[in-house]
Amino acid sequence: MTTWRKSSHSDAHGNDCVEVADLAGAIGIRDSKNPDRPHLSLTTDAFASLVKRVKHNRLNG
């Protein structure tokens, strides 16, 4: 069974909630408001790169 957990940076009001999960060799990302919808699956390296880019506000280049 996959255990999803809400990001500590998600909106406190529940409006912008992202959940992550450890998958077999990957990291899953999904919208907590739509848990039955498909999720995004990234390698651990790609996830680390995404987090770094988000933290440095570098998503557009």
N, CA and C atoms as a LAMMPS dump frame, in Angstrom:
ITEM: TIMESTEP
0
ITEM: NUMBER OF ATOMS
183
ITEM: BOX BOUNDS ff ff ff
-5.0000000000000000e+02 5.0000000000000000e+02
-5.0000000000000000e+02 5.0000000000000000e+02
-5.0000000000000000e+02 5.0000000000000000e+02
ITEM: ATOMS id mol type element x y z
1 1 1 N 0.837 -1.182 0
2 1 2 C 0 0 0
3 1 3 C 0.886 1.251 0
4 2 1 N 0.528 2.216 -0.804
5 2 2 C 1.275 3.456 -0.903
6 2 3 C 0.789 4.439 0.158
7 3 1 N 1.719 5.028 0.893
8 3 2 C 1.382 6.025 1.899
9 3 3 C 1.696 7.403 1.353
10 4 1 N 0.647 8.202 1.184
11 4 2 C 0.794 9.569 0.696
12 4 3 C 0.842 10.51 1.881
13 5 1 N 1.661 11.556 1.791
14 5 2 C 1.732 12.55 2.868
15 5 3 C 1.694 13.951 2.266
16 6 1 N 1.033 14.841 2.973
17 6 2 C 0.881 16.212 2.491
18 6 3 C 2.182 16.973 2.677
19 7 1 N 2.493 17.772 1.695
20 7 2 C 3.673 18.62 1.77
21 7 3 C 3.534 19.591 2.935
22 8 1 N 4.621 19.83 3.636
23 8 2 C 4.603 20.795 4.747
24 8 3 C 4.426 22.216 4.238
25 9 1 N 4.581 22.433 2.941
26 9 2 C 4.42 23.764 2.352
27 9 3 C 3.046 23.968 1.724
28 10 1 N 2.142 22.997 1.895
29 10 2 C 0.802 23.138 1.334
30 10 3 C 0.021 24.211 2.071
31 11 1 N -0.931 24.776 1.388
32 11 2 C -1.817 25.814 1.929
33 11 3 C -2.499 25.305 3.206
34 12 1 N -2.461 26.071 4.26
35 12 2 C -3.064 25.691 5.545
36 12 3 C -4.576 25.53 5.454
37 13 1 N -5.206 26.16 4.457
38 13 2 C -6.657 26.086 4.303
39 13 3 C -7.08 24.902 3.442
40 14 1 N -6.134 24.134 2.933
41 14 2 C -6.453 22.971 2.129
42 14 3 C -6.742 23.269 0.673
43 15 1 N -6.439 24.488 0.221
44 15 2 C -6.744 24.853 -1.156
45 15 3 C -5.656 24.449 -2.144
46 16 1 N -4.425 24.464 -1.734
47 16 2 C -3.296 24.15 -2.613
48 16 3 C -2.47 23.037 -1.986
49 17 1 N -3.008 21.84 -1.991
50 17 2 C -2.343 20.737 -1.307
51 17 3 C -1.698 19.762 -2.282
52 18 1 N -0.44 19.516 -2.051
53 18 2 C 0.313 18.544 -2.818
54 18 3 C 0.69 17.418 -1.873
55 19 1 N 0.549 16.193 -2.351
56 19 2 C 0.961 15.037 -1.566
57 19 3 C 2.075 14.311 -2.302
58 20 1 N 2.972 13.708 -1.54
59 20 2 C 4.072 12.941 -2.112
60 20 3 C 4.096 11.559 -1.478
61 21 1 N 4.683 10.615 -2.214
62 21 2 C 4.801 9.246 -1.707
63 21 3 C 6.074 8.616 -2.253
64 22 1 N 6.669 7.746 -1.457
65 22 2 C 7.802 6.952 -1.92
66 22 3 C 7.232 5.775 -2.705
67 23 1 N 7.607 5.686 -3.975
68 23 2 C 7.187 4.583 -4.825
69 23 3 C 8.402 3.714 -5.116
70 24 1 N 8.204 2.606 -5.733
71 24 2 C 9.317 1.712 -6.064
72 24 3 C 10.266 2.405 -7.035
73 25 1 N 11.357 2.972 -6.535
74 25 2 C 12.347 3.626 -7.359
75 25 3 C 11.954 4.993 -7.869
76 26 1 N 10.916 5.591 -7.298
77 26 2 C 10.446 6.896 -7.766
78 26 3 C 9.749 7.64 -6.634
79 27 1 N 9.412 8.895 -6.918
80 27 2 C 8.629 9.716 -6.001
81 27 3 C 7.327 10.066 -6.714
82 28 1 N 6.198 9.822 -6.047
83 28 2 C 4.896 10.158 -6.606
84 28 3 C 4.45 11.523 -6.095
85 29 1 N 3.797 12.283 -6.964
86 29 2 C 3.263 13.6 -6.61
87 29 3 C 1.82 13.639 -7.093
88 30 1 N 0.901 14.087 -6.222
89 30 2 C -0.498 14.181 -6.634
90 30 3 C -1.192 15.34 -5.938
91 31 1 N -2.34 15.707 -6.469
92 31 2 C -3.202 16.742 -5.908
93 31 3 C -4.091 16.073 -4.858
94 32 1 N -4.024 16.527 -3.623
95 32 2 C -4.791 15.876 -2.553
96 32 3 C -6.297 16.03 -2.734
97 33 1 N -6.718 17.015 -3.51
98 33 2 C -8.158 17.191 -3.749
99 33 3 C -8.687 16.175 -4.755
100 34 1 N -7.793 15.543 -5.505
101 34 2 C -8.171 14.554 -6.519
102 34 3 C -7.323 13.291 -6.376
103 35 1 N -7.4 12.612 -5.231
104 35 2 C -6.503 11.473 -4.996
105 35 3 C -6.731 10.279 -5.919
106 36 1 N -7.879 10.193 -6.554
107 36 2 C -8.142 9.071 -7.447
108 36 3 C -7.676 9.323 -8.88
109 37 1 N -7.253 10.536 -9.146
110 37 2 C -6.737 10.879 -10.47
111 37 3 C -5.299 10.367 -10.582
112 38 1 N -4.792 10.247 -11.803
113 38 2 C -3.401 9.8 -11.963
114 38 3 C -2.421 10.754 -11.276
115 39 1 N -1.292 10.21 -10.86
116 39 2 C -0.261 11.013 -10.214
117 39 3 C 0.945 11.139 -11.136
118 40 1 N 1.797 12.076 -10.823
119 40 2 C 3.059 12.27 -11.518
120 40 3 C 4.107 11.417 -10.814
121 41 1 N 4.906 10.717 -11.566
122 41 2 C 5.955 9.882 -11.001
123 41 3 C 7.302 10.361 -11.531
124 42 1 N 8.211 10.719 -10.611
125 42 2 C 9.543 11.215 -10.981
126 42 3 C 10.617 10.341 -10.353
127 43 1 N 11.739 10.236 -11.036
128 43 2 C 12.877 9.569 -10.408
129 43 3 C 13.291 10.412 -9.199
130 44 1 N 14.039 9.837 -8.307
131 44 2 C 14.476 10.6 -7.137
132 44 3 C 15.364 11.778 -7.551
133 45 1 N 16.189 11.6 -8.588
134 45 2 C 17.031 12.706 -9.066
135 45 3 C 16.18 13.824 -9.67
136 46 1 N 15.177 13.463 -10.462
137 46 2 C 14.305 14.466 -11.072
138 46 3 C 13.505 15.201 -10.004
139 47 1 N 13.064 14.487 -8.977
140 47 2 C 12.32 15.12 -7.889
141 47 3 C 13.216 16.109 -7.141
142 48 1 N 14.444 15.699 -6.854
143 48 2 C 15.387 16.595 -6.164
144 48 3 C 15.652 17.839 -7.002
145 49 1 N 15.776 17.677 -8.308
146 49 2 C 15.989 18.821 -9.193
147 49 3 C 14.767 19.746 -9.189
148 50 1 N 13.587 19.181 -9.232
149 50 2 C 12.356 19.98 -9.186
150 50 3 C 12.28 20.774 -7.89
151 51 1 N 12.523 20.136 -6.768
152 51 2 C 12.47 20.823 -5.475
153 51 3 C 13.484 21.96 -5.437
154 52 1 N 14.683 21.714 -5.932
155 52 2 C 15.716 22.758 -5.965
156 52 3 C 15.268 23.94 -6.819
157 53 1 N 14.694 23.658 -7.986
158 53 2 C 14.235 24.728 -8.877
159 53 3 C 13.082 25.514 -8.265
160 54 1 N 12.181 24.828 -7.574
161 54 2 C 11.063 25.518 -6.914
162 54 3 C 11.595 26.43 -5.819
163 55 1 N 12.498 25.927 -5.012
164 55 2 C 13.058 26.721 -3.909
165 55 3 C 13.763 27.981 -4.401
166 56 1 N 14.348 27.911 -5.599
167 56 2 C 15.087 29.053 -6.135
168 56 3 C 14.284 29.821 -7.189
169 57 1 N 12.984 29.52 -7.264
170 57 2 C 12.088 30.199 -8.192
171 57 3 C 12.612 30.173 -9.618
172 58 1 N 13.016 28.974 -10.058
173 58 2 C 13.617 28.811 -11.387
174 58 3 C 12.845 27.786 -12.207
175 59 1 N 11.549 27.914 -12.295
176 59 2 C 10.753 26.954 -13.046
177 59 3 C 10.648 27.297 -14.533
178 60 1 N 10.973 28.5 -14.912
179 60 2 C 10.819 28.913 -16.313
180 60 3 C 12.141 28.997 -17.05
181 61 1 N 13.076 28.216 -16.731
182 61 2 C 14.318 28.313 -17.482
183 61 3 C 15.428 27.72 -16.795
